[in-house]
Amino acid sequence: MTGGGGVVASVGDEGRRRSAAEPGFWQRVVGQLGTALMVVDPAGRILAVNPAAERLFGHAAPAMLGQDAHDLLHRDADGRRIPREQCTLLRAVAERAETREEGRVCLRGDGRPIATYWSASPLTDDGAFSGMAVLFTDAAGDRSARRERAAYTRALEDLTERLTLVAEITDVLGQTLETDEALARLGRLLVPRLADWAAVDLRVGSGQVHRVAATGPEGRDAAQEDWQEHLPEAGEEGGSPLVQVLNGGDPVLQHEADMAAPVTSAVATVHSGFLRTTGARSAVTVPLGSGPQVTGALTLVRTDPAHPFDTDDLSVVSDIGRRVGLVIDNARRFGRQRAVAEAMQRNLLAPLPQPGRLRLAARYQPAPAGSQVGGDWYDAFERKDGTLALVIGDVVGHDLTAAAGMAQLHGILRSLAWDHTGPPGAVVDRLDDAMPAITTVPMATLVLALLDGDPHTGPWTLRWTSAGHPPPLLLTRDGQARYLEAGQGLLLGAPPGTGGSRPSAAQSLPPGSTLLLYTDGLIEIPGSDLDTGLARLRHHALALAHEPLDTLCDQLPARMPPGSTDDVALLALRLPSP
């Protein structure tokens, strides 16, 4: 038999072809087919049905054979007969064309109407039209299957979205070591993708809780952050998921009925008020961190009663809470380490001398929030022979390591320069030789400058050497500014035997001039080259050259473009005017 003008053939080896040609093979295939199949002749009478069609239409095959398919089966939604001229199947038979239809109502043998999907293909025998083969599918069952597939797809999409959100939170929060910034980013990620409101409560000190962030549909809500309370005693935990979680309990899922429970503690009252104010219909509260390392709690709120949180959401939010707790714990440790390093640096920056009419000023500016403290330092002291030594330096490394290395170099350089009568390059050579043996510093840059001349009357000569450091900037009273680029040598810690003796340079300084020594954090900004940074510094320094020295030191860093991720040390010397 052929269908739609083509030959139905099996594909395989010759043995399978012989099996397909055996009498009754295709009848067995049709009989085992799970889809209802009906064959009608050119007049629309039923010639054959398979068992699936018997089950679908509730008629035995003998009762159907020879019947007019339209008269036997076709009805409207109310079970009434439909005029033959409106029958799509009869039209397809008449036109001998492939046709399909959705929603055709058929009457079962038990009198129950069923909606079906059907498709028909013409059959030919030696080129002559012999009828149509019609496949029927129960539309209700198909819709149920489609609903199941759609629900499964939605579940997969929801799972993918949740996993993506968790991965994104992990990635984004891992990019900062500042607690406030981490919590701000967290709120933007959770609202509105997972919740309508998010609140973070942190344990601070001994037994205190601070609500440090509350984010809603319009962003941060300061009114929901303005509170702090002592944690209640263990016996006062009734009715408070927040207290339960903060005290090491399991995550909590709340629905409307749970939120109506009475509360007995101050923290519970605040938490209940938050849920009431936000119009919560469901909420989850999970610990930040895990086990004994709980640093706080995360509460998420949904206000749509049609989409409450469920146990799957609770699992996802719990995972997020563990990750956020780790970020906050790391940020706190970093903050403590940063504070120690910064305090160490400030304490090691000795008071500046003010010999004669010479004036000195200096500033140290820590790296901005989110960056690590570096090893920048300045120093100025009078040597044994009365000359003034000026130092600016930068130790490679960060935090306590860099601060400790800076302290080591600071003390050794003072000792070496105290009574050395040779050029500054020779002093730094000795420092470079000693550094691997008696310090932990791998590399560093610095400028050592020695000012010769009477501190009251001059004349003054500056002798200096640079170990890979940015050049000093000299400002004169007549509005000139130039970098002292001579005396450049390799940085401290360079491989031995690569540079020979360090160079020294000398320059007479006119009365009323200003000398600026600085670290690279003042001129280096990500995305900008060094020459641009030096040009900016020269421009702004000239504009402030006639200001008091303290004003110059205050305003110069402020006028440089923002964006530096390094700390800044600045040392300024001003010579007296005639």
JORA-V773433 format. One record per residue. RES is the residue in one letter. OMEGA is omega in whole degrees, 0 to 359 (NA if undefined). Layout:
# JORA-V773433
res=RES omega=OMEGA
res=RES omega=OMEGA
This chain:
# JORA-V773433
res=M omega=178
res=T omega=180
res=G omega=177
res=G omega=178
res=G omega=181
res=G omega=181
res=V omega=175
res=V omega=182
res=A omega=174
res=S omega=181
res=V omega=180
res=G omega=181
res=D omega=187
res=E omega=179
res=G omega=179
res=R omega=179
res=R omega=178
res=R omega=179
res=S omega=181
res=A omega=182
res=A omega=182
res=E omega=179
res=P omega=176
res=G omega=183
res=F omega=184
res=W omega=175
res=Q omega=178
res=R omega=178
res=V omega=181
res=V omega=180
res=G omega=181
res=Q omega=181
res=L omega=182
res=G omega=180
res=T omega=182
res=A omega=180
res=L omega=177
res=M omega=175
res=V omega=179
res=V omega=180
res=D omega=183
res=P omega=177
res=A omega=179
res=G omega=178
res=R omega=184
res=I omega=179
res=L omega=183
res=A omega=172
res=V omega=176
res=N omega=182
res=P omega=179
res=A omega=178
res=A omega=176
res=E omega=181
res=R omega=183
res=L omega=187
res=F omega=176
res=G omega=177
res=H omega=171
res=A omega=184
res=A omega=181
res=P omega=181
res=A omega=183
res=M omega=185
res=L omega=179
res=G omega=180
res=Q omega=172
res=D omega=185
res=A omega=181
res=H omega=182
res=D omega=183
res=L omega=193
res=L omega=194
res=H omega=179
res=R omega=173
res=D omega=185
res=A omega=180
res=D omega=177
res=G omega=181
res=R omega=178
res=R omega=180
res=I omega=178
res=P omega=185
res=R omega=181
res=E omega=178
res=Q omega=183
res=C omega=181
res=T omega=180
res=L omega=179
res=L omega=178
res=R omega=179
res=A omega=178
res=V omega=181
res=A omega=182
res=E omega=179
res=R omega=185
res=A omega=174
res=E omega=183
res=T omega=174
res=R omega=183
res=E omega=176
res=E omega=173
res=G omega=178
res=R omega=180
res=V omega=178
res=C omega=181
res=L omega=177
res=R omega=179
res=G omega=179
res=D omega=178
res=G omega=182
res=R omega=178
res=P omega=175
res=I omega=176
res=A omega=183
res=T omega=165
res=Y omega=178
res=W omega=174
res=S omega=185
res=A omega=177
res=S omega=180
res=P omega=177
res=L omega=178
res=T omega=177
res=D omega=186
res=D omega=176
res=G omega=181
res=A omega=180
res=F omega=184
res=S omega=178
res=G omega=182
res=M omega=170
res=A omega=186
res=V omega=176
res=L omega=180
res=F omega=175
res=T omega=176
res=D omega=184
res=A omega=181
res=A omega=178
res=G omega=179
res=D omega=178
res=R omega=178
res=S omega=179
res=A omega=179
res=R omega=177
res=R omega=178
res=E omega=179
res=R omega=180
res=A omega=179
res=A omega=179
res=Y omega=179
res=T omega=179
res=R omega=179
res=A omega=177
res=L omega=180
res=E omega=180
res=D omega=178
res=L omega=179
res=T omega=179
res=E omega=180
res=R omega=179
res=L omega=177
res=T omega=180
res=L omega=180
res=V omega=180
res=A omega=180
res=E omega=178
res=I omega=179
res=T omega=182
res=D omega=185
res=V omega=182
res=L omega=179
res=G omega=182
res=Q omega=180
res=T omega=175
res=L omega=177
res=E omega=184
res=T omega=182
res=D omega=180
res=E omega=179
res=A omega=181
res=L omega=176
res=A omega=178
res=R omega=180
res=L omega=180
res=G omega=181
res=R omega=180
res=L omega=186
res=L omega=183
res=V omega=7
res=P omega=187
res=R omega=183
res=L omega=185
res=A omega=176
res=D omega=178
res=W omega=175
res=A omega=178
res=A omega=179
res=V omega=177
res=D omega=182
res=L omega=171
res=R omega=183
res=V omega=179
res=G omega=184
res=S omega=173
res=G omega=178
res=Q omega=178
res=V omega=176
res=H omega=169
res=R omega=188
res=V omega=179
res=A omega=173
res=A omega=185
res=T omega=178
res=G omega=183
res=P omega=182
res=E omega=177
res=G omega=183
res=R omega=178
res=D omega=184
res=A omega=182
res=A omega=180
res=Q omega=182
res=E omega=191
res=D omega=176
res=W omega=170
res=Q omega=183
res=E omega=170
res=H omega=175
res=L omega=177
res=P omega=174
res=E omega=185
res=A omega=182
res=G omega=183
res=E omega=188
res=E omega=186
res=G omega=174
res=G omega=182
res=S omega=174
res=P omega=181
res=L omega=179
res=V omega=179
res=Q omega=182
res=V omega=181
res=L omega=179
res=N omega=174
res=G omega=180
res=G omega=181
res=D omega=173
res=P omega=185
res=V omega=173
res=L omega=182
res=Q omega=170
res=H omega=187
res=E omega=181
res=A omega=180
res=D omega=183
res=M omega=181
res=A omega=182
res=A omega=180
res=P omega=180
res=V omega=187
res=T omega=181
res=S omega=182
res=A omega=180
res=V omega=179
res=A omega=179
res=T omega=179
res=V omega=181
res=H omega=179
res=S omega=178
res=G omega=178
res=F omega=179
res=L omega=181
res=R omega=181
res=T omega=182
res=T omega=181
res=G omega=185
res=A omega=170
res=R omega=172
res=S omega=183
res=A omega=172
res=V omega=177
res=T omega=185
res=V omega=179
res=P omega=170
res=L omega=187
res=G omega=181
res=S omega=178
res=G omega=182
res=P omega=183
res=Q omega=179
res=V omega=181
res=T omega=181
res=G omega=183
res=A omega=175
res=L omega=178
res=T omega=176
res=L omega=184
res=V omega=168
res=R omega=184
res=T omega=181
res=D omega=181
res=P omega=180
res=A omega=181
res=H omega=179
res=P omega=173
res=F omega=175
res=D omega=184
res=T omega=176
res=D omega=177
res=D omega=181
res=L omega=179
res=S omega=180
res=V omega=182
res=V omega=177
res=S omega=178
res=D omega=177
res=I omega=180
res=G omega=179
res=R omega=182
res=R omega=179
res=V omega=179
res=G omega=178
res=L omega=179
res=V omega=181
res=I omega=178
res=D omega=177
res=N omega=180
res=A omega=179
res=R omega=178
res=R omega=178
res=F omega=180
res=G omega=178
res=R omega=180
res=Q omega=180
res=R omega=180
res=A omega=178
res=V omega=181
res=A omega=181
res=E omega=178
res=A omega=179
res=M omega=180
res=Q omega=183
res=R omega=181
res=N omega=180
res=L omega=177
res=L omega=188
res=A omega=175
res=P omega=183
res=L omega=173
res=P omega=175
res=Q omega=185
res=P omega=177
res=G omega=181
res=R omega=176
res=L omega=179
res=R omega=180
res=L omega=174
res=A omega=181
res=A omega=176
res=R omega=170
res=Y omega=181
res=Q omega=181
res=P omega=175
res=A omega=180
res=P omega=179
res=A omega=180
res=G omega=177
res=S omega=181
res=Q omega=178
res=V omega=180
res=G omega=183
res=G omega=181
res=D omega=176
res=W omega=173
res=Y omega=177
res=D omega=174
res=A omega=180
res=F omega=177
res=E omega=180
res=R omega=183
res=K omega=182
res=D omega=178
res=G omega=178
res=T omega=183
res=L omega=176
res=A omega=178
res=L omega=182
res=V omega=168
res=I omega=185
res=G omega=182
res=D omega=179
res=V omega=177
res=V omega=182
res=G omega=185
res=H omega=174
res=D omega=188
res=L omega=179
res=T omega=180
res=A omega=180
res=A omega=178
res=A omega=177
res=G omega=177
res=M omega=180
res=A omega=179
res=Q omega=180
res=L omega=180
res=H omega=182
res=G omega=181
res=I omega=181
res=L omega=177
res=R omega=181
res=S omega=182
res=L omega=184
res=A omega=188
res=W omega=185
res=D omega=181
res=H omega=184
res=T omega=181
res=G omega=180
res=P omega=181
res=P omega=179
res=G omega=180
res=A omega=178
res=V omega=182
res=V omega=174
res=D omega=179
res=R omega=177
res=L omega=180
res=D omega=179
res=D omega=185
res=A omega=190
res=M omega=181
res=P omega=186
res=A omega=189
res=I omega=174
res=T omega=175
res=T omega=185
res=V omega=178
res=P omega=181
res=M omega=178
res=A omega=171
res=T omega=175
res=L omega=168
res=V omega=171
res=L omega=180
res=A omega=179
res=L omega=181
res=L omega=177
res=D omega=177
res=G omega=179
res=D omega=183
res=P omega=179
res=H omega=192
res=T omega=184
res=G omega=353
res=P omega=187
res=W omega=176
res=T omega=178
res=L omega=173
res=R omega=185
res=W omega=171
res=T omega=179
res=S omega=175
res=A omega=177
res=G omega=185
res=H omega=175
res=P omega=187
res=P omega=174
res=P omega=179
res=L omega=180
res=L omega=177
res=L omega=179
res=T omega=184
res=R omega=183
res=D omega=175
res=G omega=178
res=Q omega=177
res=A omega=177
res=R omega=178
res=Y omega=178
res=L omega=190
res=E omega=177
res=A omega=176
res=G omega=182
res=Q omega=176
res=G omega=181
res=L omega=178
res=L omega=178
res=L omega=180
res=G omega=176
res=A omega=181
res=P omega=182
res=P omega=177
res=G omega=183
res=T omega=186
res=G omega=185
res=G omega=180
res=S omega=180
res=R omega=178
res=P omega=171
res=S omega=179
res=A omega=180
res=A omega=181
res=Q omega=174
res=S omega=181
res=L omega=181
res=P omega=177
res=P omega=178
res=G omega=181
res=S omega=180
res=T omega=179
res=L omega=180
res=L omega=170
res=L omega=190
res=Y omega=175
res=T omega=189
res=D omega=176
res=G omega=179
res=L omega=188
res=I omega=183
res=E omega=178
res=I omega=179
res=P omega=180
res=G omega=180
res=S omega=183
res=D omega=185
res=L omega=181
res=D omega=178
res=T omega=179
res=G omega=179
res=L omega=179
res=A omega=178
res=R omega=180
res=L omega=179
res=R omega=181
res=H omega=183
res=H omega=178
res=A omega=177
res=L omega=180
res=A omega=182
res=L omega=188
res=A omega=183
res=H omega=177
res=E omega=173
res=P omega=187
res=L omega=179
res=D omega=177
res=T omega=178
res=L omega=182
res=C omega=178
res=D omega=190
res=Q omega=184
res=L omega=177
res=P omega=182
res=A omega=181
res=R omega=178
res=M omega=184
res=P omega=176
res=P omega=176
res=G omega=179
res=S omega=178
res=T omega=184
res=D omega=173
res=D omega=186
res=V omega=169
res=A omega=183
res=L omega=178
res=L omega=184
res=A omega=176
res=L omega=175
res=R omega=178
res=L omega=181
res=P omega=175
res=S omega=180
res=P omega=NA
